[in-house]
Amino acid sequence: MPPALAPLPLDVVVPAHLWEALQEHLFRPDRLEQHAFLFAGHAATPWGTRLLVRELWATPPEALEQQSGGFLRLRKAYHQRALRHSRASGLSQLEVHAHPFGERVAFSSIDTANDRCKFPYVAQRLPQIRHATLVLAPSGAVMARTWDPAVGAIVPVRELLLSGARLRRLVPDGRPPEQDDLAAPEPPADAGRYDRQVRAFGPAGQRALARLRVGVVGLGGNGARVTQDLALLGVRRFVLVDDDTLEESNLHRVVGATAADVGRPKVAVAARLVQALQPEAELLPLTCSVLEPEAVAALKGVDVLVGATDSAASRLALALLASRYLLPLVDLGLEVAGEQGRLQRCFGQVRLARADGSCLRCLGGVDPAAAGRELQTPEERALRQAAGYGTGMAGPVPALGPLNGLIAALGAFQVLALATGALAPAPYWHLDLLAPRLLGLAATRDPQCPLCGDGGEHGLGDLAPWPRFGVAHLPATIPTSELSDATVVKAC
């Protein structure tokens, strides 16, 4: 007798602005039950499947056959229209309705009977999609379940992740969300270690950091330091990606590295540093380029991406990855130049691309022309070394460890803001040490952006094949025009 199949864990990622629009539609002064469809791409990750919400259909009154405070019935033609949309687009379907009374929420016996009928029906006719149902209460309580094709049964949705200025995790078990410190469990064994932090942003924020999974791409001066900062804050789950090895000229700025590490993969050095700070950390180190499918397969399952790469091609890949999989992306960059013993330029920048805001392209962080030049040969490593890490300079570029530390600290603050909500993350930090000044800048999303704009790549997930980067091949949806920081429009 074959062993029983285990249910595949399913999580749902919803951009914060769509979640807010859904709440506004479901909960109205008339306190009638309301209905909506969410349509989502999907992502198969090492930690389960994710549904990536891309579209919201707020069901109009004319699509309802019956409606009251405790009951509603959808017209068959509207339901069929939604199924046809899933068939044509490949997007998975989540049906949502409200129970407009009470603190807790649960599926009614009518809901359960409907799901037992509809789930197998949809699974048989549209096996390429996942089908889920959600019921919400005004308190913020959610209950969610899905049809698991592996076991042929209805199973609970594991988690809802609301992706915005704060990454909010909702356990869809029907109970109202915890009220931060008020619902704090017993302090963990290492509570004393984080006592000063907890006094700043509360125990709920510390728990959020411990649950966070962060992908760091590039483990040089910026990447090693931001990884160290995050591990010190209490982040315990990392995916580390870098195809490079440590050189002697890296030792002055790569924290955790020693002379004995020259020639070792940078990810190995970073992994050792994390383990020294967090002995029980969950680590996935990958000695490969972010352009490669192996890296994409792991990174699409993280909660936050940190890009610490100086390659235009890698930034292009990260921008695409973040948009397709609804991942917040913290992008770190710097520039140092000196002449006759004096610094001519010494500045850095930290951009934050969000699922509910501007992508990295809209923030001026994508240069397709430079990426194309980098990808003219398949030997990316040789090109990067010859071109000074893709900057166009001949030979190694100048670097200062303290500047790496400043930029990495700003990047860690962005992750802290996303995880805890203790402060508002800035779309763009610009640090100029020669001015000197630190500016917080804002940007506007381009509605025509091929990544985050209307009809763009956002939320498609695995529905779109990953591009073959290399030999001057760029994704066809990315325009080849030059981009610059001119897209940043105003100071915060």
RABEL-V754054 format. One record per residue. N is the residue number from 1. RES is the residue in three letters. SS is DSSP state (~ for helix, > for strand, _ for the rest). Layout:
# RABEL-V754054
n->{N:N}
res->{RES:RES}
ss->{SS:SS}
This chain:
# RABEL-V754054
n->{1:2:3:4:5:6:7:8:9:10:11:12:13:14:15:16:17:18:19:20:21:22:23:24:25:26:27:28:29:30:31:32:33:34:35:36:37:38:39:40:41:42:43:44:45:46:47:48:49:50:51:52:53:54:55:56:57:58:59:60:61:62:63:64:65:66:67:68:69:70:71:72:73:74:75:76:77:78:79:80:81:82:83:84:85:86:87:88:89:90:91:92:93:94:95:96:97:98:99:100:101:102:103:104:105:106:107:108:109:110:111:112:113:114:115:116:117:118:119:120:121:122:123:124:125:126:127:128:129:130:131:132:133:134:135:136:137:138:139:140:141:142:143:144:145:146:147:148:149:150:151:152:153:154:155:156:157:158:159:160:161:162:163:164:165:166:167:168:169:170:171:172:173:174:175:176:177:178:179:180:181:182:183:184:185:186:187:188:189:190:191:192:193:194:195:196:197:198:199:200:201:202:203:204:205:206:207:208:209:210:211:212:213:214:215:216:217:218:219:220:221:222:223:224:225:226:227:228:229:230:231:232:233:234:235:236:237:238:239:240:241:242:243:244:245:246:247:248:249:250:251:252:253:254:255:256:257:258:259:260:261:262:263:264:265:266:267:268:269:270:271:272:273:274:275:276:277:278:279:280:281:282:283:284:285:286:287:288:289:290:291:292:293:294:295:296:297:298:299:300:301:302:303:304:305:306:307:308:309:310:311:312:313:314:315:316:317:318:319:320:321:322:323:324:325:326:327:328:329:330:331:332:333:334:335:336:337:338:339:340:341:342:343:344:345:346:347:348:349:350:351:352:353:354:355:356:357:358:359:360:361:362:363:364:365:366:367:368:369:370:371:372:373:374:375:376:377:378:379:380:381:382:383:384:385:386:387:388:389:390:391:392:393:394:395:396:397:398:399:400:401:402:403:404:405:406:407:408:409:410:411:412:413:414:415:416:417:418:419:420:421:422:423:424:425:426:427:428:429:430:431:432:433:434:435:436:437:438:439:440:441:442:443:444:445:446:447:448:449:450:451:452:453:454:455:456:457:458:459:460:461:462:463:464:465:466:467:468:469:470:471:472:473:474:475:476:477:478:479:480:481:482:483:484:485:486:487:488:489:490:491:492}
res->{MET:PRO:PRO:ALA:LEU:ALA:PRO:LEU:PRO:LEU:ASP:VAL:VAL:VAL:PRO:ALA:HIS:LEU:TRP:GLU:ALA:LEU:GLN:GLU:HIS:LEU:PHE:ARG:PRO:ASP:ARG:LEU:GLU:GLN:HIS:ALA:PHE:LEU:PHE:ALA:GLY:HIS:ALA:ALA:THR:PRO:TRP:GLY:THR:ARG:LEU:LEU:VAL:ARG:GLU:LEU:TRP:ALA:THR:PRO:PRO:GLU:ALA:LEU:GLU:GLN:GLN:SER:GLY:GLY:PHE:LEU:ARG:LEU:ARG:LYS:ALA:TYR:HIS:GLN:ARG:ALA:LEU:ARG:HIS:SER:ARG:ALA:SER:GLY:LEU:SER:GLN:LEU:GLU:VAL:HIS:ALA:HIS:PRO:PHE:GLY:GLU:ARG:VAL:ALA:PHE:SER:SER:ILE:ASP:THR:ALA:ASN:ASP:ARG:CYS:LYS:PHE:PRO:TYR:VAL:ALA:GLN:ARG:LEU:PRO:GLN:ILE:ARG:HIS:ALA:THR:LEU:VAL:LEU:ALA:PRO:SER:GLY:ALA:VAL:MET:ALA:ARG:THR:TRP:ASP:PRO:ALA:VAL:GLY:ALA:ILE:VAL:PRO:VAL:ARG:GLU:LEU:LEU:LEU:SER:GLY:ALA:ARG:LEU:ARG:ARG:LEU:VAL:PRO:ASP:GLY:ARG:PRO:PRO:GLU:GLN:ASP:ASP:LEU:ALA:ALA:PRO:GLU:PRO:PRO:ALA:ASP:ALA:GLY:ARG:TYR:ASP:ARG:GLN:VAL:ARG:ALA:PHE:GLY:PRO:ALA:GLY:GLN:ARG:ALA:LEU:ALA:ARG:LEU:ARG:VAL:GLY:VAL:VAL:GLY:LEU:GLY:GLY:ASN:GLY:ALA:ARG:VAL:THR:GLN:ASP:LEU:ALA:LEU:LEU:GLY:VAL:ARG:ARG:PHE:VAL:LEU:VAL:ASP:ASP:ASP:THR:LEU:GLU:GLU:SER:ASN:LEU:HIS:ARG:VAL:VAL:GLY:ALA:THR:ALA:ALA:ASP:VAL:GLY:ARG:PRO:LYS:VAL:ALA:VAL:ALA:ALA:ARG:LEU:VAL:GLN:ALA:LEU:GLN:PRO:GLU:ALA:GLU:LEU:LEU:PRO:LEU:THR:CYS:SER:VAL:LEU:GLU:PRO:GLU:ALA:VAL:ALA:ALA:LEU:LYS:GLY:VAL:ASP:VAL:LEU:VAL:GLY:ALA:THR:ASP:SER:ALA:ALA:SER:ARG:LEU:ALA:LEU:ALA:LEU:LEU:ALA:SER:ARG:TYR:LEU:LEU:PRO:LEU:VAL:ASP:LEU:GLY:LEU:GLU:VAL:ALA:GLY:GLU:GLN:GLY:ARG:LEU:GLN:ARG:CYS:PHE:GLY:GLN:VAL:ARG:LEU:ALA:ARG:ALA:ASP:GLY:SER:CYS:LEU:ARG:CYS:LEU:GLY:GLY:VAL:ASP:PRO:ALA:ALA:ALA:GLY:ARG:GLU:LEU:GLN:THR:PRO:GLU:GLU:ARG:ALA:LEU:ARG:GLN:ALA:ALA:GLY:TYR:GLY:THR:GLY:MET:ALA:GLY:PRO:VAL:PRO:ALA:LEU:GLY:PRO:LEU:ASN:GLY:LEU:ILE:ALA:ALA:LEU:GLY:ALA:PHE:GLN:VAL:LEU:ALA:LEU:ALA:THR:GLY:ALA:LEU:ALA:PRO:ALA:PRO:TYR:TRP:HIS:LEU:ASP:LEU:LEU:ALA:PRO:ARG:LEU:LEU:GLY:LEU:ALA:ALA:THR:ARG:ASP:PRO:GLN:CYS:PRO:LEU:CYS:GLY:ASP:GLY:GLY:GLU:HIS:GLY:LEU:GLY:ASP:LEU:ALA:PRO:TRP:PRO:ARG:PHE:GLY:VAL:ALA:HIS:LEU:PRO:ALA:THR:ILE:PRO:THR:SER:GLU:LEU:SER:ASP:ALA:THR:VAL:VAL:LYS:ALA:CYS}
ss->{_:_:_:_:_:_:_:_:_:>:>:>:>:>:>:~:~:~:~:~:~:~:~:~:~:~:_:_:_:_:_:_:_:_:>:>:>:>:>:>:>:>:>:>:>:_:_:>:>:>:>:>:>:>:>:>:>:>:_:_:~:~:~:>:>:>:>:_:_:_:_:>:>:>:_:~:~:~:~:~:~:~:~:~:~:~:~:~:~:_:_:>:>:>:>:>:>:>:_:_:_:_:_:_:_:_:_:_:~:~:~:~:~:~:~:~:~:~:~:~:~:~:~:~:~:_:_:_:_:_:>:>:>:>:>:>:_:_:_:_:_:>:>:>:>:>:>:>:_:_:_:_:>:>:>:>:_:_:>:>:>:>:>:_:_:_:>:>:>:>:_:_:>:_:_:_:_:_:_:~:~:~:~:_:_:_:_:_:_:_:~:~:~:~:~:~:~:~:~:~:~:~:~:~:~:~:~:~:~:~:~:_:>:>:>:>:>:_:_:_:~:~:~:~:~:~:~:~:~:~:~:~:~:_:_:_:>:>:>:>:>:_:_:_:>:_:_:~:~:~:_:_:_:_:_:_:_:_:~:~:~:_:_:_:>:~:~:~:~:~:~:~:~:~:~:~:~:_:_:_:_:>:>:>:>:>:_:_:_:_:_:_:~:~:~:~:~:~:~:_:_:_:_:>:>:>:>:_:_:_:_:~:~:~:~:~:~:~:~:~:~:~:~:~:_:_:_:>:>:>:>:>:>:>:>:>:>:>:>:_:_:>:>:>:>:>:>:>:>:>:>:>:>:_:_:_:_:_:_:_:_:_:_:_:_:_:_:~:~:~:~:~:~:~:_:_:_:_:_:~:~:~:~:~:~:~:_:_:_:_:_:_:_:_:_:_:_:_:_:_:~:~:~:~:~:~:~:~:~:~:~:~:~:~:~:~:~:~:~:~:_:_:_:_:_:_:_:>:>:>:>:>:_:_:_:_:>:>:>:>:>:>:>:_:_:_:_:_:_:_:_:_:_:_:_:_:_:_:_:_:>:_:_:_:_:_:_:_:_:>:_:_:>:_:_:_:_:_:_:_:_:_:_:_:~:~:~:>:>:>:>:_}
